Amino acid sequence: MMKFIIFLAVILILYYYLRKLFSPWTRGTFRSPGAGRGASGNRPPPVTDELVQDPVCKAYCPKREAKSMVYKGKKYYFCSMECLNKFRKQHG
Ligand SMILES: [Zn+2]
């Protein structure tokens, strides 16, 4: 009988131990369907924002946010309208 009780105690301890071991893991898998795939995919986001240089202040800014202007058939990009206007003044 005593052996049975010890056996039960060992089972209980093992059970708690295993539950402790597996709880972060189960929580992880529970949370991960989206995040897990993202982590395993771990690709850098596609660079859609091409950087363009402002010819006036020489700053680089994403093309999407840049102000553009066509001058003598060439397209120029500026960080701001101020730079665009400066360029316009400088180049007639
Ligand atoms: Zn600028």
PDB file of the backbone (N, CA, C, O) and the ligand in Angstrom, with CONECT records:
HET     ZN  A 101       1
ATOM      1  N   MET A   1       0.825  -1.212   0.000  1.00  0.00           N
ATOM      2  CA  MET A   1       0.000   0.000   0.000  1.00  0.00           C
ATOM      3  C   MET A   1       0.855   1.257   0.000  1.00  0.00           C
ATOM      4  O   MET A   1       0.585   2.216  -0.722  1.00  0.00           O
ATOM      5  N   MET A   2       1.913   1.227   0.843  1.00  0.00           N
ATOM      6  CA  MET A   2       2.816   2.372   0.945  1.00  0.00           C
ATOM      7  C   MET A   2       3.474   2.645  -0.404  1.00  0.00           C
ATOM      8  O   MET A   2       3.646   3.798  -0.802  1.00  0.00           O
ATOM      9  N   LYS A   3       3.836   1.581  -1.094  1.00  0.00           N
ATOM     10  CA  LYS A   3       4.484   1.704  -2.397  1.00  0.00           C
ATOM     11  C   LYS A   3       3.552   2.390  -3.396  1.00  0.00           C
ATOM     12  O   LYS A   3       3.972   3.207  -4.215  1.00  0.00           O
ATOM     13  N   PHE A   4       2.297   2.032  -3.298  1.00  0.00           N
ATOM     14  CA  PHE A   4       1.298   2.603  -4.191  1.00  0.00           C
ATOM     15  C   PHE A   4       1.177   4.108  -3.981  1.00  0.00           C
ATOM     16  O   PHE A   4       1.064   4.873  -4.938  1.00  0.00           O
ATOM     17  N   ILE A   5       1.202   4.524  -2.704  1.00  0.00           N
ATOM     18  CA  ILE A   5       1.116   5.954  -2.385  1.00  0.00           C
ATOM     19  C   ILE A   5       2.338   6.696  -2.919  1.00  0.00           C
ATOM     20  O   ILE A   5       2.222   7.774  -3.502  1.00  0.00           O
ATOM     21  N   ILE A   6       3.515   6.097  -2.709  1.00  0.00           N
ATOM     22  CA  ILE A   6       4.744   6.717  -3.230  1.00  0.00           C
ATOM     23  C   ILE A   6       4.678   6.808  -4.755  1.00  0.00           C
ATOM     24  O   ILE A   6       5.073   7.810  -5.351  1.00  0.00           O
ATOM     25  N   PHE A   7       4.182   5.760  -5.357  1.00  0.00           N
ATOM     26  CA  PHE A   7       4.030   5.715  -6.804  1.00  0.00           C
ATOM     27  C   PHE A   7       3.110   6.838  -7.278  1.00  0.00           C
ATOM     28  O   PHE A   7       3.392   7.528  -8.258  1.00  0.00           O
ATOM     29  N   LEU A   8       2.006   7.001  -6.555  1.00  0.00           N
ATOM     30  CA  LEU A   8       1.057   8.069  -6.880  1.00  0.00           C
ATOM     31  C   LEU A   8       1.710   9.444  -6.761  1.00  0.00           C
ATOM     32  O   LEU A   8       1.535  10.317  -7.611  1.00  0.00           O
ATOM     33  N   ALA A   9       2.479   9.607  -5.664  1.00  0.00           N
ATOM     34  CA  ALA A   9       3.150  10.888  -5.425  1.00  0.00           C
ATOM     35  C   ALA A   9       4.119  11.193  -6.560  1.00  0.00           C
ATOM     36  O   ALA A   9       4.193  12.320  -7.051  1.00  0.00           O
ATOM     37  N   VAL A  10       4.858  10.167  -6.965  1.00  0.00           N
ATOM     38  CA  VAL A  10       5.815  10.345  -8.068  1.00  0.00           C
ATOM     39  C   VAL A  10       5.076  10.735  -9.344  1.00  0.00           C
ATOM     40  O   VAL A  10       5.505  11.622 -10.082  1.00  0.00           O
ATOM     41  N   ILE A  11       3.967  10.060  -9.585  1.00  0.00           N
ATOM     42  CA  ILE A  11       3.163  10.375 -10.780  1.00  0.00           C
ATOM     43  C   ILE A  11       2.694  11.831 -10.729  1.00  0.00           C
ATOM     44  O   ILE A  11       2.753  12.556 -11.722  1.00  0.00           O
ATOM     45  N   LEU A  12       2.227  12.237  -9.544  1.00  0.00           N
ATOM     46  CA  LEU A  12       1.747  13.610  -9.379  1.00  0.00           C
ATOM     47  C   LEU A  12       2.863  14.619  -9.632  1.00  0.00           C
ATOM     48  O   LEU A  12       2.678  15.602 -10.348  1.00  0.00           O
ATOM     49  N   ILE A  13       4.028  14.358  -9.029  1.00  0.00           N
ATOM     50  CA  ILE A  13       5.170  15.262  -9.209  1.00  0.00           C
ATOM     51  C   ILE A  13       5.547  15.336 -10.683  1.00  0.00           C
ATOM     52  O   ILE A  13       5.786  16.410 -11.236  1.00  0.00           O
ATOM     53  N   LEU A  14       5.592  14.165 -11.298  1.00  0.00           N
ATOM     54  CA  LEU A  14       5.927  14.124 -12.725  1.00  0.00           C
ATOM     55  C   LEU A  14       4.906  14.899 -13.546  1.00  0.00           C
ATOM     56  O   LEU A  14       5.247  15.633 -14.474  1.00  0.00           O
ATOM     57  N   TYR A  15       3.647  14.712 -13.174  1.00  0.00           N
ATOM     58  CA  TYR A  15       2.567  15.384 -13.884  1.00  0.00           C
ATOM     59  C   TYR A  15       2.724  16.906 -13.799  1.00  0.00           C
ATOM     60  O   TYR A  15       2.609  17.620 -14.795  1.00  0.00           O
ATOM     61  N   TYR A  16       2.994  17.379 -12.565  1.00  0.00           N
ATOM     62  CA  TYR A  16       3.168  18.832 -12.389  1.00  0.00           C
ATOM     63  C   TYR A  16       4.401  19.335 -13.138  1.00  0.00           C
ATOM     64  O   TYR A  16       4.398  20.400 -13.756  1.00  0.00           O
ATOM     65  N   TYR A  17       5.445  18.528 -13.054  1.00  0.00           N
ATOM     66  CA  TYR A  17       6.691  18.894 -13.711  1.00  0.00           C
ATOM     67  C   TYR A  17       6.499  19.005 -15.224  1.00  0.00           C
ATOM     68  O   TYR A  17       6.949  19.951 -15.870  1.00  0.00           O
ATOM     69  N   LEU A  18       5.813  17.996 -15.754  1.00  0.00           N
ATOM     70  CA  LEU A  18       5.578  17.986 -17.194  1.00  0.00           C
ATOM     71  C   LEU A  18       4.662  19.129 -17.610  1.00  0.00           C
ATOM     72  O   LEU A  18       4.842  19.741 -18.663  1.00  0.00           O
ATOM     73  N   ARG A  19       3.673  19.403 -16.760  1.00  0.00           N
ATOM     74  CA  ARG A  19       2.745  20.489 -17.090  1.00  0.00           C
ATOM     75  C   ARG A  19       3.484  21.821 -17.124  1.00  0.00           C
ATOM     76  O   ARG A  19       3.245  22.673 -17.979  1.00  0.00           O
ATOM     77  N   LYS A  20       4.398  21.967 -16.154  1.00  0.00           N
ATOM     78  CA  LYS A  20       5.220  23.189 -16.111  1.00  0.00           C
ATOM     79  C   LYS A  20       6.096  23.291 -17.350  1.00  0.00           C
ATOM     80  O   LYS A  20       6.259  24.353 -17.949  1.00  0.00           O
ATOM     81  N   LEU A  21       6.658  22.124 -17.710  1.00  0.00           N
ATOM     82  CA  LEU A  21       7.529  22.093 -18.885  1.00  0.00           C
ATOM     83  C   LEU A  21       6.770  22.429 -20.157  1.00  0.00           C
ATOM     84  O   LEU A  21       7.244  23.170 -21.018  1.00  0.00           O
ATOM     85  N   PHE A  22       5.561  21.852 -20.245  1.00  0.00           N
ATOM     86  CA  PHE A  22       4.836  21.986 -21.509  1.00  0.00           C
ATOM     87  C   PHE A  22       3.954  23.212 -21.598  1.00  0.00           C
ATOM     88  O   PHE A  22       3.543  23.595 -22.693  1.00  0.00           O
ATOM     89  N   SER A  23       3.654  23.839 -20.467  1.00  0.00           N
ATOM     90  CA  SER A  23       2.731  24.971 -20.547  1.00  0.00           C
ATOM     91  C   SER A  23       3.254  26.140 -21.391  1.00  0.00           C
ATOM     92  O   SER A  23       2.479  26.734 -22.140  1.00  0.00           O
ATOM     93  N   PRO A  24       4.526  26.483 -21.295  1.00  0.00           N
ATOM     94  CA  PRO A  24       4.985  27.563 -22.188  1.00  0.00           C
ATOM     95  C   PRO A  24       4.953  27.125 -23.640  1.00  0.00           C
ATOM     96  O   PRO A  24       4.692  27.916 -24.547  1.00  0.00           O
ATOM     97  N   TRP A  25       5.227  25.836 -23.835  1.00  0.00           N
ATOM     98  CA  TRP A  25       5.256  25.300 -25.186  1.00  0.00           C
ATOM     99  C   TRP A  25       3.850  25.288 -25.797  1.00  0.00           C
ATOM    100  O   TRP A  25       3.648  25.698 -26.939  1.00  0.00           O
ATOM    101  N   THR A  26       2.875  24.799 -24.993  1.00  0.00           N
ATOM    102  CA  THR A  26       1.509  24.746 -25.514  1.00  0.00           C
ATOM    103  C   THR A  26       0.982  26.155 -25.738  1.00  0.00           C
ATOM    104  O   THR A  26       0.271  26.417 -26.708  1.00  0.00           O
ATOM    105  N   ARG A  27       1.343  27.072 -24.817  1.00  0.00           N
ATOM    106  CA  ARG A  27       0.918  28.453 -24.998  1.00  0.00           C
ATOM    107  C   ARG A  27       1.540  29.018 -26.275  1.00  0.00           C
ATOM    108  O   ARG A  27       0.912  29.760 -27.030  1.00  0.00           O
ATOM    109  N   GLY A  28       2.820  28.628 -26.485  1.00  0.00           N
ATOM    110  CA  GLY A  28       3.526  29.093 -27.681  1.00  0.00           C
ATOM    111  C   GLY A  28       2.851  28.621 -28.956  1.00  0.00           C
ATOM    112  O   GLY A  28       2.654  29.401 -29.887  1.00  0.00           O
ATOM    113  N   THR A  29       2.492  27.323 -28.997  1.00  0.00           N
ATOM    114  CA  THR A  29       1.866  26.804 -30.206  1.00  0.00           C
ATOM    115  C   THR A  29       0.469  27.361 -30.360  1.00  0.00           C
ATOM    116  O   THR A  29      -0.035  27.524 -31.472  1.00  0.00           O
ATOM    117  N   PHE A  30      -0.157  27.653 -29.215  1.00  0.00           N
ATOM    118  CA  PHE A  30      -1.507  28.197 -29.250  1.00  0.00           C
ATOM    119  C   PHE A  30      -1.483  29.587 -29.877  1.00  0.00           C
ATOM    120  O   PHE A  30      -2.381  29.965 -30.629  1.00  0.00           O
ATOM    121  N   ARG A  31      -0.438  30.331 -29.551  1.00  0.00           N
ATOM    122  CA  ARG A  31      -0.338  31.713 -29.999  1.00  0.00           C
ATOM    123  C   ARG A  31       0.228  31.802 -31.416  1.00  0.00           C
ATOM    124  O   ARG A  31      -0.006  32.763 -32.148  1.00  0.00           O
ATOM    125  N   SER A  32       1.004  30.731 -31.780  1.00  0.00           N
ATOM    126  CA  SER A  32       1.896  30.902 -32.927  1.00  0.00           C
ATOM    127  C   SER A  32       1.326  30.779 -34.338  1.00  0.00           C
ATOM    128  O   SER A  32       2.003  31.208 -35.272  1.00  0.00           O
ATOM    129  N   PRO A  33       0.122  30.221 -34.567  1.00  0.00           N
ATOM    130  CA  PRO A  33      -0.246  30.032 -35.982  1.00  0.00           C
ATOM    131  C   PRO A  33       0.127  31.198 -36.887  1.00  0.00           C
ATOM    132  O   PRO A  33       0.668  31.000 -37.975  1.00  0.00           O
ATOM    133  N   GLY A  34      -0.164  32.412 -36.435  1.00  0.00           N
ATOM    134  CA  GLY A  34       0.239  33.559 -37.235  1.00  0.00           C
ATOM    135  C   GLY A  34       1.682  33.943 -37.002  1.00  0.00           C
ATOM    136  O   GLY A  34       2.477  34.054 -37.935  1.00  0.00           O
ATOM    137  N   ALA A  35       2.009  34.147 -35.712  1.00  0.00           N
ATOM    138  CA  ALA A  35       3.338  34.631 -35.354  1.00  0.00           C
ATOM    139  C   ALA A  35       4.414  33.615 -35.712  1.00  0.00           C
ATOM    140  O   ALA A  35       5.502  33.980 -36.159  1.00  0.00           O
ATOM    141  N   GLY A  36       4.097  32.320 -35.510  1.00  0.00           N
ATOM    142  CA  GLY A  36       5.065  31.261 -35.797  1.00  0.00           C
ATOM    143  C   GLY A  36       5.449  31.253 -37.252  1.00  0.00           C
ATOM    144  O   GLY A  36       6.626  31.166 -37.602  1.00  0.00           O
ATOM    145  N   ARG A  37       4.430  31.345 -38.107  1.00  0.00           N
ATOM    146  CA  ARG A  37       4.707  31.354 -39.536  1.00  0.00           C
ATOM    147  C   ARG A  37       5.527  32.578 -39.920  1.00  0.00           C
ATOM    148  O   ARG A  37       6.431  32.505 -40.753  1.00  0.00           O
ATOM    149  N   GLY A  38       5.197  33.691 -39.303  1.00  0.00           N
ATOM    150  CA  GLY A  38       5.933  34.920 -39.570  1.00  0.00           C
ATOM    151  C   GLY A  38       7.387  34.777 -39.193  1.00  0.00           C
ATOM    152  O   GLY A  38       8.281  35.232 -39.907  1.00  0.00           O
ATOM    153  N   ALA A  39       7.617  34.122 -38.032  1.00  0.00           N
ATOM    154  CA  ALA A  39       8.986  33.952 -37.551  1.00  0.00           C
ATOM    155  C   ALA A  39       9.758  32.984 -38.441  1.00  0.00           C
ATOM    156  O   ALA A  39      10.923  33.215 -38.764  1.00  0.00           O
ATOM    157  N   SER A  40       9.087  31.884 -38.838  1.00  0.00           N
ATOM    158  CA  SER A  40       9.776  30.893 -39.654  1.00  0.00           C
ATOM    159  C   SER A  40       9.993  31.446 -41.066  1.00  0.00           C
ATOM    160  O   SER A  40      11.006  31.164 -41.706  1.00  0.00           O
ATOM    161  N   GLY A  41       9.027  32.236 -41.537  1.00  0.00           N
ATOM    162  CA  GLY A  41       9.173  32.870 -42.846  1.00  0.00           C
ATOM    163  C   GLY A  41      10.274  33.908 -42.810  1.00  0.00           C
ATOM    164  O   GLY A  41      11.033  34.063 -43.767  1.00  0.00           O
ATOM    165  N   ASN A  42      10.351  34.608 -41.712  1.00  0.00           N
ATOM    166  CA  ASN A  42      11.385  35.604 -41.402  1.00  0.00           C
ATOM    167  C   ASN A  42      12.012  36.316 -42.598  1.00  0.00           C
ATOM    168  O   ASN A  42      13.212  36.589 -42.613  1.00  0.00           O
ATOM    169  N   ARG A  43      11.203  36.606 -43.575  1.00  0.00           N
ATOM    170  CA  ARG A  43      11.724  37.350 -44.710  1.00  0.00           C
ATOM    171  C   ARG A  43      11.614  38.843 -44.413  1.00  0.00           C
ATOM    172  O   ARG A  43      10.646  39.277 -43.789  1.00  0.00           O
ATOM    173  N   PRO A  44      12.580  39.623 -44.847  1.00  0.00           N
ATOM    174  CA  PRO A  44      12.435  41.077 -44.650  1.00  0.00           C
ATOM    175  C   PRO A  44      11.277  41.562 -45.503  1.00  0.00           C
ATOM    176  O   PRO A  44      11.019  41.019 -46.578  1.00  0.00           O
ATOM    177  N   PRO A  45      10.578  42.584 -45.025  1.00  0.00           N
ATOM    178  CA  PRO A  45       9.453  43.069 -45.815  1.00  0.00           C
ATOM    179  C   PRO A  45       9.930  43.578 -47.167  1.00  0.00           C
ATOM    180  O   PRO A  45      10.997  44.184 -47.257  1.00  0.00           O
ATOM    181  N   PRO A  46       9.162  43.342 -48.208  1.00  0.00           N
ATOM    182  CA  PRO A  46       9.608  43.776 -49.540  1.00  0.00           C
ATOM    183  C   PRO A  46       9.836  45.281 -49.572  1.00  0.00           C
ATOM    184  O   PRO A  46       9.015  46.065 -49.098  1.00  0.00           O
ATOM    185  N   VAL A  47      10.952  45.655 -50.133  1.00  0.00           N
ATOM    186  CA  VAL A  47      11.305  47.071 -50.156  1.00  0.00           C
ATOM    187  C   VAL A  47      10.590  47.710 -51.334  1.00  0.00           C
ATOM    188  O   VAL A  47      11.047  47.642 -52.475  1.00  0.00           O
ATOM    189  N   THR A  48       9.460  48.330 -51.031  1.00  0.00           N
ATOM    190  CA  THR A  48       8.711  49.007 -52.080  1.00  0.00           C
ATOM    191  C   THR A  48       9.115  50.470 -52.144  1.00  0.00           C
ATOM    192  O   THR A  48       8.930  51.147 -53.156  1.00  0.00           O
ATOM    193  N   ASP A  49       9.679  50.943 -51.017  1.00  0.00           N
ATOM    194  CA  ASP A  49      10.070  52.341 -50.964  1.00  0.00           C
ATOM    195  C   ASP A  49      11.490  52.524 -51.460  1.00  0.00           C
ATOM    196  O   ASP A  49      12.457  52.332 -50.724  1.00  0.00           O
ATOM    197  N   GLU A  50      11.588  52.890 -52.688  1.00  0.00           N
ATOM    198  CA  GLU A  50      12.892  53.150 -53.273  1.00  0.00           C
ATOM    199  C   GLU A  50      13.351  54.508 -52.755  1.00  0.00           C
ATOM    200  O   GLU A  50      12.568  55.456 -52.686  1.00  0.00           O
ATOM    201  N   LEU A  51      14.619  54.588 -52.394  1.00  0.00           N
ATOM    202  CA  LEU A  51      15.122  55.868 -51.892  1.00  0.00           C
ATOM    203  C   LEU A  51      15.610  56.719 -53.057  1.00  0.00           C
ATOM    204  O   LEU A  51      16.291  56.243 -53.966  1.00  0.00           O
ATOM    205  N   VAL A  52      15.250  57.949 -52.999  1.00  0.00           N
ATOM    206  CA  VAL A  52      15.686  58.891 -54.034  1.00  0.00           C
ATOM    207  C   VAL A  52      16.431  60.031 -53.351  1.00  0.00           C
ATOM    208  O   VAL A  52      16.138  60.398 -52.213  1.00  0.00           O
ATOM    209  N   GLN A  53      17.398  60.577 -54.071  1.00  0.00           N
ATOM    210  CA  GLN A  53      18.168  61.662 -53.470  1.00  0.00           C
ATOM    211  C   GLN A  53      17.640  63.009 -53.919  1.00  0.00           C
ATOM    212  O   GLN A  53      17.373  63.251 -55.096  1.00  0.00           O
ATOM    213  N   ASP A  54      17.505  63.858 -52.941  1.00  0.00           N
ATOM    214  CA  ASP A  54      17.104  65.233 -53.182  1.00  0.00           C
ATOM    215  C   ASP A  54      18.331  65.971 -53.727  1.00  0.00           C
ATOM    216  O   ASP A  54      19.342  66.065 -53.032  1.00  0.00           O
ATOM    217  N   PRO A  55      18.264  66.490 -54.947  1.00  0.00           N
ATOM    218  CA  PRO A  55      19.443  67.168 -55.506  1.00  0.00           C
ATOM    219  C   PRO A  55      19.753  68.500 -54.824  1.00  0.00           C
ATOM    220  O   PRO A  55      20.846  69.041 -54.993  1.00  0.00           O
ATOM    221  N   VAL A  56      18.824  69.021 -54.072  1.00  0.00           N
ATOM    222  CA  VAL A  56      19.035  70.315 -53.409  1.00  0.00           C
ATOM    223  C   VAL A  56      19.756  70.138 -52.082  1.00  0.00           C
ATOM    224  O   VAL A  56      20.829  70.705 -51.875  1.00  0.00           O
ATOM    225  N   CYS A  57      19.169  69.351 -51.180  1.00  0.00           N
ATOM    226  CA  CYS A  57      19.785  69.210 -49.863  1.00  0.00           C
ATOM    227  C   CYS A  57      20.527  67.885 -49.710  1.00  0.00           C
ATOM    228  O   CYS A  57      21.086  67.593 -48.652  1.00  0.00           O
ATOM    229  N   LYS A  58      20.526  67.092 -50.773  1.00  0.00           N
ATOM    230  CA  LYS A  58      21.250  65.809 -50.801  1.00  0.00           C
ATOM    231  C   LYS A  58      20.705  64.775 -49.818  1.00  0.00           C
ATOM    232  O   LYS A  58      21.378  63.798 -49.489  1.00  0.00           O
ATOM    233  N   ALA A  59      19.499  64.999 -49.364  1.00  0.00           N
ATOM    234  CA  ALA A  59      18.903  64.047 -48.433  1.00  0.00           C
ATOM    235  C   ALA A  59      18.225  62.926 -49.211  1.00  0.00           C
ATOM    236  O   ALA A  59      17.736  63.121 -50.324  1.00  0.00           O
ATOM    237  N   TYR A  60      18.212  61.761 -48.600  1.00  0.00           N
ATOM    238  CA  TYR A  60      17.513  60.649 -49.220  1.00  0.00           C
ATOM    239  C   TYR A  60      16.132  60.530 -48.608  1.00  0.00           C
ATOM    240  O   TYR A  60      15.963  60.628 -47.393  1.00  0.00           O
ATOM    241  N   CYS A  61      15.156  60.320 -49.459  1.00  0.00           N
ATOM    242  CA  CYS A  61      13.815  60.107 -48.931  1.00  0.00           C
ATOM    243  C   CYS A  61      13.090  59.073 -49.787  1.00  0.00           C
ATOM    244  O   CYS A  61      13.397  58.908 -50.967  1.00  0.00           O
ATOM    245  N   PRO A  62      12.120  58.375 -49.181  1.00  0.00           N
ATOM    246  CA  PRO A  62      11.389  57.364 -49.951  1.00  0.00           C
ATOM    247  C   PRO A  62      10.630  58.002 -51.117  1.00  0.00           C
ATOM    248  O   PRO A  62       9.983  59.041 -50.983  1.00  0.00           O
ATOM    249  N   LYS A  63      10.739  57.337 -52.253  1.00  0.00           N
ATOM    250  CA  LYS A  63      10.136  57.842 -53.486  1.00  0.00           C
ATOM    251  C   LYS A  63       8.653  58.169 -53.312  1.00  0.00           C
ATOM    252  O   LYS A  63       8.138  59.148 -53.853  1.00  0.00           O
ATOM    253  N   ARG A  64       7.985  57.308 -52.534  1.00  0.00           N
ATOM    254  CA  ARG A  64       6.549  57.467 -52.355  1.00  0.00           C
ATOM    255  C   ARG A  64       6.184  58.803 -51.689  1.00  0.00           C
ATOM    256  O   ARG A  64       5.145  59.399 -51.973  1.00  0.00           O
ATOM    257  N   GLU A  65       7.077  59.249 -50.795  1.00  0.00           N
ATOM    258  CA  GLU A  65       6.790  60.481 -50.066  1.00  0.00           C
ATOM    259  C   GLU A  65       7.438  61.706 -50.701  1.00  0.00           C
ATOM    260  O   GLU A  65       7.157  62.845 -50.328  1.00  0.00           O
ATOM    261  N   ALA A  66       8.310  61.444 -51.667  1.00  0.00           N
ATOM    262  CA  ALA A  66       9.053  62.561 -52.251  1.00  0.00           C
ATOM    263  C   ALA A  66       8.185  63.374 -53.189  1.00  0.00           C
ATOM    264  O   ALA A  66       7.246  62.864 -53.799  1.00  0.00           O
ATOM    265  N   LYS A  67       8.520  64.646 -53.291  1.00  0.00           N
ATOM    266  CA  LYS A  67       7.856  65.522 -54.266  1.00  0.00           C
ATOM    267  C   LYS A  67       8.651  65.385 -55.553  1.00  0.00           C
ATOM    268  O   LYS A  67       9.879  65.471 -55.549  1.00  0.00           O
ATOM    269  N   SER A  68       7.956  65.177 -56.629  1.00  0.00           N
ATOM    270  CA  SER A  68       8.678  64.972 -57.880  1.00  0.00           C
ATOM    271  C   SER A  68       8.394  66.102 -58.871  1.00  0.00           C
ATOM    272  O   SER A  68       7.362  66.771 -58.824  1.00  0.00           O
ATOM    273  N   MET A  69       9.348  66.273 -59.753  1.00  0.00           N
ATOM    274  CA  MET A  69       9.224  67.319 -60.754  1.00  0.00           C
ATOM    275  C   MET A  69      10.029  66.889 -61.969  1.00  0.00           C
ATOM    276  O   MET A  69      11.139  66.372 -61.838  1.00  0.00           O
ATOM    277  N   VAL A  70       9.478  67.098 -63.123  1.00  0.00           N
ATOM    278  CA  VAL A  70      10.200  66.740 -64.342  1.00  0.00           C
ATOM    279  C   VAL A  70      10.884  67.991 -64.868  1.00  0.00           C
ATOM    280  O   VAL A  70      10.250  69.017 -65.115  1.00  0.00           O
ATOM    281  N   TYR A  71      12.187  67.874 -65.032  1.00  0.00           N
ATOM    282  CA  TYR A  71      12.966  69.003 -65.531  1.00  0.00           C
ATOM    283  C   TYR A  71      13.815  68.526 -66.687  1.00  0.00           C
ATOM    284  O   TYR A  71      14.632  67.620 -66.524  1.00  0.00           O
ATOM    285  N   LYS A  72      13.636  69.115 -67.836  1.00  0.00           N
ATOM    286  CA  LYS A  72      14.353  68.734 -69.064  1.00  0.00           C
ATOM    287  C   LYS A  72      14.272  67.229 -69.319  1.00  0.00           C
ATOM    288  O   LYS A  72      15.267  66.573 -69.629  1.00  0.00           O
ATOM    289  N   GLY A  73      13.088  66.721 -69.182  1.00  0.00           N
ATOM    290  CA  GLY A  73      12.858  65.304 -69.475  1.00  0.00           C
ATOM    291  C   GLY A  73      13.327  64.344 -68.406  1.00  0.00           C
ATOM    292  O   GLY A  73      13.154  63.133 -68.536  1.00  0.00           O
ATOM    293  N   LYS A  74      13.924  64.878 -67.339  1.00  0.00           N
ATOM    294  CA  LYS A  74      14.384  64.012 -66.258  1.00  0.00           C
ATOM    295  C   LYS A  74      13.549  64.269 -65.016  1.00  0.00           C
ATOM    296  O   LYS A  74      13.201  65.405 -64.694  1.00  0.00           O
ATOM    297  N   LYS A  75      13.241  63.186 -64.336  1.00  0.00           N
ATOM    298  CA  LYS A  75      12.414  63.340 -63.141  1.00  0.00           C
ATOM    299  C   LYS A  75      13.300  63.511 -61.909  1.00  0.00           C
ATOM    300  O   LYS A  75      14.221  62.731 -61.667  1.00  0.00           O
ATOM    301  N   TYR A  76      12.999  64.535 -61.153  1.00  0.00           N
ATOM    302  CA  TYR A  76      13.755  64.811 -59.932  1.00  0.00           C
ATOM    303  C   TYR A  76      12.842  64.642 -58.729  1.00  0.00           C
ATOM    304  O   TYR A  76      11.643  64.914 -58.787  1.00  0.00           O
ATOM    305  N   TYR A  77      13.442  64.188 -57.645  1.00  0.00           N
ATOM    306  CA  TYR A  77      12.668  63.984 -56.432  1.00  0.00           C
ATOM    307  C   TYR A  77      13.211  64.853 -55.311  1.00  0.00           C
ATOM    308  O   TYR A  77      14.422  65.015 -55.164  1.00  0.00           O
ATOM    309  N   PHE A  78      12.316  65.401 -54.537  1.00  0.00           N
ATOM    310  CA  PHE A  78      12.697  66.309 -53.456  1.00  0.00           C
ATOM    311  C   PHE A  78      12.049  65.882 -52.156  1.00  0.00           C
ATOM    312  O   PHE A  78      10.970  65.291 -52.125  1.00  0.00           O
ATOM    313  N   CYS A  79      12.765  66.209 -51.070  1.00  0.00           N
ATOM    314  CA  CYS A  79      12.242  65.816 -49.761  1.00  0.00           C
ATOM    315  C   CYS A  79      11.060  66.682 -49.368  1.00  0.00           C
ATOM    316  O   CYS A  79      10.200  66.259 -48.595  1.00  0.00           O
ATOM    317  N   SER A  80      11.020  67.890 -49.899  1.00  0.00           N
ATOM    318  CA  SER A  80       9.936  68.803 -49.531  1.00  0.00           C
ATOM    319  C   SER A  80       9.668  69.780 -50.666  1.00  0.00           C
ATOM    320  O   SER A  80      10.445  69.901 -51.613  1.00  0.00           O
ATOM    321  N   MET A  81       8.560  70.462 -50.539  1.00  0.00           N
ATOM    322  CA  MET A  81       8.218  71.477 -51.536  1.00  0.00           C
ATOM    323  C   MET A  81       9.244  72.612 -51.529  1.00  0.00           C
ATOM    324  O   MET A  81       9.516  73.213 -52.569  1.00  0.00           O
ATOM    325  N   GLU A  82       9.811  72.902 -50.356  1.00  0.00           N
ATOM    326  CA  GLU A  82      10.841  73.950 -50.262  1.00  0.00           C
ATOM    327  C   GLU A  82      12.004  73.643 -51.189  1.00  0.00           C
ATOM    328  O   GLU A  82      12.471  74.504 -51.934  1.00  0.00           O
ATOM    329  N   CYS A  83      12.466  72.391 -51.127  1.00  0.00           N
ATOM    330  CA  CYS A  83      13.586  71.994 -51.970  1.00  0.00           C
ATOM    331  C   CYS A  83      13.180  72.027 -53.435  1.00  0.00           C
ATOM    332  O   CYS A  83      13.959  72.436 -54.296  1.00  0.00           O
ATOM    333  N   LEU A  84      11.960  71.596 -53.708  1.00  0.00           N
ATOM    334  CA  LEU A  84      11.472  71.616 -55.086  1.00  0.00           C
ATOM    335  C   LEU A  84      11.470  73.050 -55.604  1.00  0.00           C
ATOM    336  O   LEU A  84      11.907  73.308 -56.726  1.00  0.00           O
ATOM    337  N   ASN A  85      10.987  73.967 -54.805  1.00  0.00           N
ATOM    338  CA  ASN A  85      10.930  75.366 -55.218  1.00  0.00           C
ATOM    339  C   ASN A  85      12.328  75.957 -55.394  1.00  0.00           C
ATOM    340  O   ASN A  85      12.569  76.743 -56.310  1.00  0.00           O
ATOM    341  N   LYS A  86      13.249  75.568 -54.501  1.00  0.00           N
ATOM    342  CA  LYS A  86      14.640  76.020 -54.623  1.00  0.00           C
ATOM    343  C   LYS A  86      15.219  75.572 -55.952  1.00  0.00           C
ATOM    344  O   LYS A  86      15.840  76.341 -56.685  1.00  0.00           O
ATOM    345  N   PHE A  87      14.988  74.282 -56.235  1.00  0.00           N
ATOM    346  CA  PHE A  87      15.486  73.704 -57.473  1.00  0.00           C
ATOM    347  C   PHE A  87      14.904  74.449 -58.668  1.00  0.00           C
ATOM    348  O   PHE A  87      15.611  74.777 -59.621  1.00  0.00           O
ATOM    349  N   ARG A  88      13.612  74.706 -58.598  1.00  0.00           N
ATOM    350  CA  ARG A  88      12.910  75.397 -59.671  1.00  0.00           C
ATOM    351  C   ARG A  88      13.507  76.796 -59.901  1.00  0.00           C
ATOM    352  O   ARG A  88      13.689  77.234 -61.037  1.00  0.00           O
ATOM    353  N   LYS A  89      13.804  77.478 -58.790  1.00  0.00           N
ATOM    354  CA  LYS A  89      14.390  78.818 -58.886  1.00  0.00           C
ATOM    355  C   LYS A  89      15.799  78.760 -59.483  1.00  0.00           C
ATOM    356  O   LYS A  89      16.170  79.569 -60.333  1.00  0.00           O
ATOM    357  N   GLN A  90      16.571  77.775 -59.006  1.00  0.00           N
ATOM    358  CA  GLN A  90      17.956  77.630 -59.471  1.00  0.00           C
ATOM    359  C   GLN A  90      18.024  77.287 -60.959  1.00  0.00           C
ATOM    360  O   GLN A  90      18.932  77.720 -61.669  1.00  0.00           O
ATOM    361  N   HIS A  91      17.066  76.518 -61.405  1.00  0.00           N
ATOM    362  CA  HIS A  91      17.112  76.038 -62.790  1.00  0.00           C
ATOM    363  C   HIS A  91      16.094  76.729 -63.681  1.00  0.00           C
ATOM    364  O   HIS A  91      15.752  76.221 -64.748  1.00  0.00           O
ATOM    365  N   GLY A  92      15.626  77.848 -63.260  1.00  0.00           N
ATOM    366  CA  GLY A  92      14.712  78.605 -64.071  1.00  0.00           C
ATOM    367  C   GLY A  92      13.344  77.952 -64.136  1.00  0.00           C
ATOM    368  O   GLY A  92      12.442  78.474 -64.791  1.00  0.00           O
TER     369      GLY A  92
HETATM  370 ZN    ZN A 101      15.524  68.527 -49.458  1.00  0.00          ZN2+
END
